[in-house]
């Protein structure tokens, strides 16, 4: 099946994280859990404030500001904002400017991004939720969607790292990698189609082998650069579909 970068057109599917050929050309950059295009202002909007107002970003930043900080046009942002807020208002118990995991798939679909794998949706939601409060505001959503629709290969591989880094520690543990692969049924993808069934023990052995080869610090954790090295050899680690 074909894999490649998402295009900004209707019907985009979640086979949009590039491939190993793209990874080979990526520069080695310090890890940042926020996309490079977003900039510090947008990152600050997604972070909790000192007053505990974790979701004031949508009001604090105009469409013009967000357009400047992402690769989305003002017209796209206005359209996304209308659809995002409409769905957010349907479940106001969480706040009428934020969405929950239960609403996430509907918002993605309204942006012409189709995803049905429950494990992937949960992992992507966690990656979008930069402040880790279990909700996504408009700024956080636009930051993530900008990567899916128009991000560079580097941005998309950083998002892949965030998907595996479930506790936002800037490192991936063996347990996190196993959990993501199990939740998304990636064990089927990484197995040779002609081989015997790829069971739990095989998956553990596969993850152990990745860490043995790429965990340079021998601390049972993968940094972004170490993760990228593993992806170059095992591209199916990021071929979510």
Phi and psi in degrees as GROMACS dihedral restraints (atoms count N, CA, C in turn):
[ dihedral_restraints ]
;  ai    aj    ak    al  type     phi  dphi    fc
    3     4     5     6     1   -81.4    20    10
    4     5     6     7     1   144.1    20    10
    6     7     8     9     1  -132.8    20    10
    7     8     9    10     1   149.0    20    10
    9    10    11    12     1   175.8    20    10
   10    11    12    13     1  -174.8    20    10
   12    13    14    15     1   -71.0    20    10
   13    14    15    16     1   146.2    20    10
   15    16    17    18     1   -63.4    20    10
   16    17    18    19     1   147.2    20    10
   18    19    20    21     1  -111.0    20    10
   19    20    21    22     1   152.4    20    10
   21    22    23    24     1   -83.2    20    10
   22    23    24    25     1    77.7    20    10
   24    25    26    27     1  -154.4    20    10
   25    26    27    28     1   160.7    20    10
   27    28    29    30     1   -59.6    20    10
   28    29    30    31     1   148.5    20    10
   30    31    32    33     1    82.3    20    10
   31    32    33    34     1    14.7    20    10
   33    34    35    36     1   -59.0    20    10
   34    35    36    37     1   131.5    20    10
   36    37    38    39     1  -109.0    20    10
   37    38    39    40     1   164.9    20    10
   39    40    41    42     1   -82.0    20    10
   40    41    42    43     1    41.0    20    10
   42    43    44    45     1  -109.3    20    10
   43    44    45    46     1    61.6    20    10
   45    46    47    48     1  -129.4    20    10
   46    47    48    49     1    23.0    20    10
   48    49    50    51     1  -105.9    20    10
   49    50    51    52     1    24.6    20    10
   51    52    53    54     1    73.6    20    10
   52    53    54    55     1  -164.5    20    10
   54    55    56    57     1  -146.8    20    10
   55    56    57    58     1  -178.9    20    10
   57    58    59    60     1   -65.0    20    10
   58    59    60    61     1   -29.4    20    10
   60    61    62    63     1   -64.6    20    10
   61    62    63    64     1   -38.4    20    10
   63    64    65    66     1   -65.2    20    10
   64    65    66    67     1   -40.9    20    10
   66    67    68    69     1   -61.6    20    10
   67    68    69    70     1   -34.5    20    10
   69    70    71    72     1   -61.5    20    10
   70    71    72    73     1   -26.4    20    10
   72    73    74    75     1   -95.1    20    10
   73    74    75    76     1     0.2    20    10
   75    76    77    78     1   -72.3    20    10
   76    77    78    79     1   139.9    20    10
   78    79    80    81     1   -74.3    20    10
   79    80    81    82     1   159.8    20    10
   81    82    83    84     1   -90.9    20    10
   82    83    84    85     1   111.6    20    10
   84    85    86    87     1  -122.3    20    10
   85    86    87    88     1   153.2    20    10
   87    88    89    90     1   -59.5    20    10
   88    89    90    91     1   141.1    20    10
   90    91    92    93     1   -70.3    20    10
   91    92    93    94     1   134.6    20    10
   93    94    95    96     1  -134.7    20    10
   94    95    96    97     1   127.3    20    10
   96    97    98    99     1   -77.1    20    10
   97    98    99   100     1    -4.2    20    10
   99   100   101   102     1  -110.4    20    10
  100   101   102   103     1   137.4    20    10
  102   103   104   105     1   -57.0    20    10
  103   104   105   106     1   144.2    20    10
  105   106   107   108     1   -59.7    20    10
  106   107   108   109     1   -38.9    20    10
  108   109   110   111     1   -66.2    20    10
  109   110   111   112     1   -23.4    20    10
  111   112   113   114     1   -67.6    20    10
  112   113   114   115     1   -38.5    20    10
  114   115   116   117     1    78.7    20    10
  115   116   117   118     1   165.8    20    10
  117   118   119   120     1   -66.1    20    10
  118   119   120   121     1   -31.9    20    10
  120   121   122   123     1   -65.7    20    10
  121   122   123   124     1   -44.1    20    10
  123   124   125   126     1   -69.3    20    10
  124   125   126   127     1   -36.1    20    10
  126   127   128   129     1   -62.4    20    10
  127   128   129   130     1   -40.7    20    10
  129   130   131   132     1   -64.2    20    10
  130   131   132   133     1   -34.4    20    10
  132   133   134   135     1   -67.0    20    10
  133   134   135   136     1   -28.3    20    10
  135   136   137   138     1   -86.5    20    10
  136   137   138   139     1    -9.6    20    10
  138   139   140   141     1   -92.0    20    10
  139   140   141   142     1   153.7    20    10
  141   142   143   144     1   -63.7    20    10
  142   143   144   145     1   142.3    20    10
  144   145   146   147     1   -87.3    20    10
  145   146   147   148     1   166.5    20    10
  147   148   149   150     1   -65.5    20    10
  148   149   150   151     1   -25.4    20    10
  150   151   152   153     1   -87.3    20    10
  151   152   153   154     1     1.6    20    10
  153   154   155   156     1    83.7    20    10
  154   155   156   157     1     5.4    20    10
  156   157   158   159     1   -84.9    20    10
  157   158   159   160     1    83.9    20    10
  159   160   161   162     1   -74.6    20    10
  160   161   162   163     1   -14.9    20    10
  162   163   164   165     1  -130.5    20    10
  163   164   165   166     1    51.0    20    10
  165   166   167   168     1   -96.4    20    10
  166   167   168   169     1    -2.1    20    10
  168   169   170   171     1   -60.8    20    10
  169   170   171   172     1   -38.0    20    10
  171   172   173   174     1   -62.8    20    10
  172   173   174   175     1   -35.2    20    10
  174   175   176   177     1   -81.3    20    10
  175   176   177   178     1   -31.9    20    10
  177   178   179   180     1   -75.8    20    10
  178   179   180   181     1   -22.6    20    10
  180   181   182   183     1  -117.5    20    10
  181   182   183   184     1   129.5    20    10
  183   184   185   186     1   -79.0    20    10
  184   185   186   187     1   167.3    20    10
  186   187   188   189     1   -56.8    20    10
  187   188   189   190     1   -39.4    20    10
  189   190   191   192     1   -61.1    20    10
  190   191   192   193     1   -42.4    20    10
  192   193   194   195     1   -65.3    20    10
  193   194   195   196     1   -44.8    20    10
  195   196   197   198     1   -66.8    20    10
  196   197   198   199     1   -37.8    20    10
  198   199   200   201     1   -61.1    20    10
  199   200   201   202     1   -37.0    20    10
  201   202   203   204     1   -69.1    20    10
  202   203   204   205     1   -29.9    20    10
  204   205   206   207     1   -92.9    20    10
  205   206   207   208     1   -11.5    20    10
  207   208   209   210     1  -126.7    20    10
  208   209   210   211     1  -179.2    20    10
  210   211   212   213     1   -95.0    20    10
  211   212   213   214     1    11.7    20    10
  213   214   215   216     1   -90.7    20    10
  214   215   216   217     1   141.9    20    10
  216   217   218   219     1   -77.1    20    10
  217   218   219   220     1   164.4    20    10
  219   220   221   222     1   -61.2    20    10
  220   221   222   223     1   -37.4    20    10
  222   223   224   225     1   -66.0    20    10
  223   224   225   226     1   -43.6    20    10
  225   226   227   228     1   -61.8    20    10
  226   227   228   229     1   -44.3    20    10
  228   229   230   231     1   -64.2    20    10
  229   230   231   232     1   -39.8    20    10
  231   232   233   234     1   -62.8    20    10
  232   233   234   235     1   -40.6    20    10
  234   235   236   237     1   -67.3    20    10
  235   236   237   238     1   -44.8    20    10
  237   238   239   240     1   -63.3    20    10
  238   239   240   241     1   -41.0    20    10
  240   241   242   243     1   -61.2    20    10
  241   242   243   244     1   -44.3    20    10
  243   244   245   246     1   -60.6    20    10
  244   245   246   247     1   -44.9    20    10
  246   247   248   249     1   -71.8    20    10
  247   248   249   250     1   -39.9    20    10
  249   250   251   252     1   -60.8    20    10
  250   251   252   253     1   -48.8    20    10
  252   253   254   255     1   -68.1    20    10
  253   254   255   256     1   -33.7    20    10
  255   256   257   258     1   -61.3    20    10
  256   257   258   259     1   -45.0    20    10
  258   259   260   261     1   -71.1    20    10
  259   260   261   262     1   -38.7    20    10
  261   262   263   264     1   -60.4    20    10
  262   263   264   265     1   -38.7    20    10
  264   265   266   267     1   -69.5    20    10
  265   266   267   268     1   -17.9    20    10
  267   268   269   270     1   -74.4    20    10
  268   269   270   271     1   -16.3    20    10
  270   271   272   273     1  -136.7    20    10
  271   272   273   274     1    67.4    20    10
  273   274   275   276     1   -70.8    20    10
  274   275   276   277     1    -7.0    20    10
  276   277   278   279     1   -62.7    20    10
  277   278   279   280     1   -25.8    20    10
  279   280   281   282     1   -87.4    20    10
  280   281   282   283     1    -9.3    20    10
  282   283   284   285     1   117.0    20    10
  283   284   285   286     1   135.7    20    10
  285   286   287   288     1   -83.9    20    10
  286   287   288   289     1     9.9    20    10
  288   289   290   291     1  -122.1    20    10
  289   290   291   292     1    11.8    20    10
  291   292   293   294     1  -133.0    20    10
  292   293   294   295     1   162.4    20    10
  294   295   296   297     1  -121.9    20    10
  295   296   297   298     1   154.8    20    10
  297   298   299   300     1  -100.8    20    10
  298   299   300   301     1   174.0    20    10
  300   301   302   303     1   -58.4    20    10
  301   302   303   304     1   -37.7    20    10
  303   304   305   306     1   -63.4    20    10
  304   305   306   307     1   -26.3    20    10
  306   307   308   309     1   -94.4    20    10
  307   308   309   310     1   -11.1    20    10
  309   310   311   312     1   -61.1    20    10
  310   311   312   313     1   -45.9    20    10
  312   313   314   315     1   -61.2    20    10
  313   314   315   316     1   -40.0    20    10
  315   316   317   318     1   -64.9    20    10
  316   317   318   319     1   -39.1    20    10
  318   319   320   321     1   -67.9    20    10
  319   320   321   322     1   -42.8    20    10
  321   322   323   324     1   -58.6    20    10
  322   323   324   325     1   -45.3    20    10
  324   325   326   327     1   -61.8    20    10
  325   326   327   328     1   -36.6    20    10
  327   328   329   330     1   -66.0    20    10
  328   329   330   331     1   -20.2    20    10
  330   331   332   333     1   -97.7    20    10
  331   332   333   334     1    12.3    20    10
  333   334   335   336     1    64.1    20    10
  334   335   336   337     1    33.4    20    10
  336   337   338   339     1  -114.3    20    10
  337   338   339   340     1   118.1    20    10
  339   340   341   342     1  -103.4    20    10
  340   341   342   343     1   124.4    20    10
  342   343   344   345     1  -148.1    20    10
  343   344   345   346     1   129.8    20    10
  345   346   347   348     1  -122.1    20    10
  346   347   348   349     1   -13.4    20    10
  348   349   350   351     1   -70.1    20    10
  349   350   351   352     1   114.4    20    10
  351   352   353   354     1   -59.4    20    10
  352   353   354   355     1   -42.3    20    10
  354   355   356   357     1   -63.0    20    10
  355   356   357   358     1   -39.5    20    10
  357   358   359   360     1   -67.2    20    10
  358   359   360   361     1   -42.9    20    10
  360   361   362   363     1   -59.2    20    10
  361   362   363   364     1   -43.8    20    10
  363   364   365   366     1   -64.4    20    10
  364   365   366   367     1   -42.2    20    10
  366   367   368   369     1   -68.5    20    10
  367   368   369   370     1   -39.8    20    10
  369   370   371   372     1   -67.3    20    10
  370   371   372   373     1   -39.6    20    10
  372   373   374   375     1   -58.5    20    10
  373   374   375   376     1   -45.7    20    10
  375   376   377   378     1   -62.7    20    10
  376   377   378   379     1   -38.5    20    10
  378   379   380   381     1   -67.4    20    10
  379   380   381   382     1   -37.8    20    10
  381   382   383   384     1   -69.4    20    10
  382   383   384   385     1   -33.4    20    10
  384   385   386   387     1   -78.5    20    10
  385   386   387   388     1    82.1    20    10
  387   388   389   390     1   -67.3    20    10
  388   389   390   391     1   -30.5    20    10
  390   391   392   393     1   -92.7    20    10
  391   392   393   394     1    -0.2    20    10
  393   394   395   396     1    67.7    20    10
  394   395   396   397     1    27.7    20    10
  396   397   398   399     1   -96.8    20    10
  397   398   399   400     1     6.5    20    10
  399   400   401   402     1    81.4    20    10
  400   401   402   403     1    10.9    20    10
  402   403   404   405     1  -135.5    20    10
  403   404   405   406     1   156.6    20    10
  405   406   407   408     1  -123.2    20    10
  406   407   408   409     1   125.8    20    10
  408   409   410   411     1   -93.3    20    10
  409   410   411   412     1   177.4    20    10
  411   412   413   414     1   -64.2    20    10
  412   413   414   415     1   -37.8    20    10
  414   415   416   417     1   -65.1    20    10
  415   416   417   418     1   -46.0    20    10
  417   418   419   420     1   -61.0    20    10
  418   419   420   421     1   -42.5    20    10
  420   421   422   423     1   -63.6    20    10
  421   422   423   424     1   -46.0    20    10
  423   424   425   426     1   -63.6    20    10
  424   425   426   427     1   -37.3    20    10
  426   427   428   429     1   -60.5    20    10
  427   428   429   430     1   -45.4    20    10
  429   430   431   432     1   -70.5    20    10
  430   431   432   433     1   -44.4    20    10
  432   433   434   435     1   -65.6    20    10
  433   434   435   436     1   -33.9    20    10
  435   436   437   438     1   -58.4    20    10
  436   437   438   439     1   -37.8    20    10
  438   439   440   441     1   -68.3    20    10
  439   440   441   442     1   -45.9    20    10
  441   442   443   444     1   -61.5    20    10
  442   443   444   445     1   -41.0    20    10
  444   445   446   447     1   -87.7    20    10
  445   446   447   448     1   -37.6    20    10
  447   448   449   450     1  -136.9    20    10
  448   449   450   451     1     6.2    20    10
  450   451   452   453     1   -70.8    20    10
  451   452   453   454     1   156.6    20    10
  453   454   455   456     1   -74.1    20    10
  454   455   456   457     1   170.3    20    10
  456   457   458   459     1   -58.4    20    10
  457   458   459   460     1   -39.6    20    10
  459   460   461   462     1   -59.8    20    10
  460   461   462   463     1   -46.9    20    10
  462   463   464   465     1   -59.1    20    10
  463   464   465   466     1   -42.4    20    10
  465   466   467   468     1   -69.9    20    10
  466   467   468   469     1   -36.1    20    10
  468   469   470   471     1   -71.2    20    10
  469   470   471   472     1   -30.6    20    10
  471   472   473   474     1   -67.4    20    10
  472   473   474   475     1   -37.7    20    10
  474   475   476   477     1   -65.4    20    10
  475   476   477   478     1   -38.7    20    10
  477   478   479   480     1   -59.2    20    10
  478   479   480   481     1   -42.0    20    10
  480   481   482   483     1   -59.8    20    10
  481   482   483   484     1   -44.0    20    10
  483   484   485   486     1   -61.3    20    10
  484   485   486   487     1   -35.1    20    10
  486   487   488   489     1   -62.8    20    10
  487   488   489   490     1   -40.3    20    10
  489   490   491   492     1   -76.5    20    10
  490   491   492   493     1   -33.1    20    10
  492   493   494   495     1   -82.2    20    10
  493   494   495   496     1    74.9    20    10
  495   496   497   498     1   -68.3    20    10
  496   497   498   499     1   -30.5    20    10
  498   499   500   501     1   -95.7    20    10
  499   500   501   502     1     8.9    20    10
  501   502   503   504     1    57.8    20    10
  502   503   504   505     1    41.4    20    10
  504   505   506   507     1   -94.1    20    10
  505   506   507   508     1     0.2    20    10
  507   508   509   510     1    67.6    20    10
  508   509   510   511     1    19.8    20    10
  510   511   512   513     1  -145.7    20    10
  511   512   513   514     1   156.4    20    10
  513   514   515   516     1  -113.6    20    10
  514   515   516   517     1   126.6    20    10
  516   517   518   519     1   -92.0    20    10
  517   518   519   520     1   166.1    20    10
  519   520   521   522     1   -60.3    20    10
  520   521   522   523     1   -41.8    20    10
  522   523   524   525     1   -61.8    20    10
  523   524   525   526     1   -40.6    20    10
  525   526   527   528     1   -65.0    20    10
  526   527   528   529     1   -44.0    20    10
  528   529   530   531     1   -63.9    20    10
  529   530   531   532     1   -42.7    20    10
  531   532   533   534     1   -62.7    20    10
  532   533   534   535     1   -42.1    20    10
  534   535   536   537     1   -63.7    20    10
  535   536   537   538     1   -45.9    20    10
  537   538   539   540     1   -64.8    20    10
  538   539   540   541     1   -44.0    20    10
  540   541   542   543     1   -65.2    20    10
  541   542   543   544     1   -37.8    20    10
  543   544   545   546     1   -67.9    20    10
  544   545   546   547     1   -46.1    20    10
  546   547   548   549     1   -62.6    20    10
  547   548   549   550     1   -33.6    20    10
  549   550   551   552     1   -99.5    20    10
  550   551   552   553     1     4.9    20    10
  552   553   554   555     1    58.2    20    10
  553   554   555   556     1    32.3    20    10
  555   556   557   558     1   -71.1    20    10
  556   557   558   559     1   -15.8    20    10
  558   559   560   561     1   -60.8    20    10
  559   560   561   562     1   -29.3    20    10
  561   562   563   564     1   -69.7    20    10
  562   563   564   565     1   -38.6    20    10
  564   565   566   567     1   -70.5    20    10
  565   566   567   568     1   -40.8    20    10
  567   568   569   570     1   -77.1    20    10
  568   569   570   571     1   -19.0    20    10
  570   571   572   573     1   -76.2    20    10
  571   572   573   574     1   147.2    20    10
  573   574   575   576     1   -65.7    20    10
  574   575   576   577     1   129.3    20    10
  576   577   578   579     1   -60.5    20    10
  577   578   579   580     1   -26.1    20    10
  579   580   581   582     1   -94.2    20    10
  580   581   582   583     1     0.2    20    10
  582   583   584   585     1   -88.6    20    10
  583   584   585   586     1   176.1    20    10
  585   586   587   588     1   -68.1    20    10
  586   587   588   589     1   173.3    20    10
  588   589   590   591     1   -56.5    20    10
  589   590   591   592     1   138.3    20    10
  591   592   593   594     1   -93.9    20    10
  592   593   594   595     1    92.8    20    10
  594   595   596   597     1   -86.9    20    10
  595   596   597   598     1  -175.0    20    10
  597   598   599   600     1   -59.6    20    10
  598   599   600   601     1   -42.3    20    10
  600   601   602   603     1   -65.1    20    10
  601   602   603   604     1   -37.2    20    10
  603   604   605   606     1   -65.1    20    10
  604   605   606   607     1   -39.9    20    10
  606   607   608   609     1   -65.5    20    10
  607   608   609   610     1   -43.3    20    10
  609   610   611   612     1   -60.8    20    10
  610   611   612   613     1   -43.2    20    10
  612   613   614   615     1   -64.4    20    10
  613   614   615   616     1   -37.9    20    10
  615   616   617   618     1   -64.0    20    10
  616   617   618   619     1   -46.8    20    10
  618   619   620   621     1   -65.1    20    10
  619   620   621   622     1   -40.8    20    10
  621   622   623   624     1   -58.5    20    10
  622   623   624   625     1   -40.8    20    10
  624   625   626   627     1   -66.0    20    10
  625   626   627   628     1   -39.2    20    10
  627   628   629   630     1   -61.0    20    10
  628   629   630   631     1   -47.4    20    10
  630   631   632   633     1   -67.6    20    10
  631   632   633   634     1   -36.7    20    10
  633   634   635   636     1   -62.2    20    10
  634   635   636   637     1   -34.2    20    10
  636   637   638   639     1   -86.7    20    10
  637   638   639   640     1   -35.4    20    10
  639   640   641   642     1  -114.3    20    10
  640   641   642   643     1   -10.7    20    10
  642   643   644   645     1   -80.6    20    10
  643   644   645   646     1    85.9    20    10
  645   646   647   648     1   -68.5    20    10
  646   647   648   649     1   -26.5    20    10
  648   649   650   651     1   -87.7    20    10
  649   650   651   652     1    -7.6    20    10
  651   652   653   654     1    54.9    20    10
  652   653   654   655     1    41.7    20    10
  654   655   656   657     1  -114.5    20    10
  655   656   657   658     1    15.1    20    10
  657   658   659   660     1    60.3    20    10
  658   659   660   661     1    31.5    20    10
  660   661   662   663     1  -138.0    20    10
  661   662   663   664     1   147.3    20    10
  663   664   665   666     1  -111.2    20    10
  664   665   666   667     1   127.5    20    10
  666   667   668   669     1   -78.3    20    10
  667   668   669   670     1   175.2    20    10
  669   670   671   672     1   -60.0    20    10
  670   671   672   673     1   -46.3    20    10
  672   673   674   675     1   -62.8    20    10
  673   674   675   676     1   -39.0    20    10
  675   676   677   678     1   -66.9    20    10
  676   677   678   679     1   -40.4    20    10
  678   679   680   681     1   -61.6    20    10
  679   680   681   682     1   -43.3    20    10
  681   682   683   684     1   -62.3    20    10
  682   683   684   685     1   -37.4    20    10
  684   685   686   687     1   -61.4    20    10
  685   686   687   688     1   -41.3    20    10
  687   688   689   690     1   -65.9    20    10
  688   689   690   691     1   -38.2    20    10
  690   691   692   693     1   -65.3    20    10
  691   692   693   694     1   -36.1    20    10
  693   694   695   696     1   -60.5    20    10
  694   695   696   697     1   -35.6    20    10
  696   697   698   699     1   -86.8    20    10
  697   698   699   700     1   -34.9    20    10
  699   700   701   702     1  -122.7    20    10
  700   701   702   703     1    75.0    20    10
  702   703   704   705     1   -60.9    20    10
  703   704   705   706     1   -22.7    20    10
  705   706   707   708     1   -68.7    20    10
  706   707   708   709     1   -11.1    20    10
  708   709   710   711     1   -60.8    20    10
  709   710   711   712     1   -25.7    20    10
  711   712   713   714     1  -120.9    20    10
  712   713   714   715     1    14.5    20    10
  714   715   716   717     1   -93.5    20    10
  715   716   717   718     1    70.3    20    10
  717   718   719   720     1   -76.2    20    10
  718   719   720   721     1   137.1    20    10
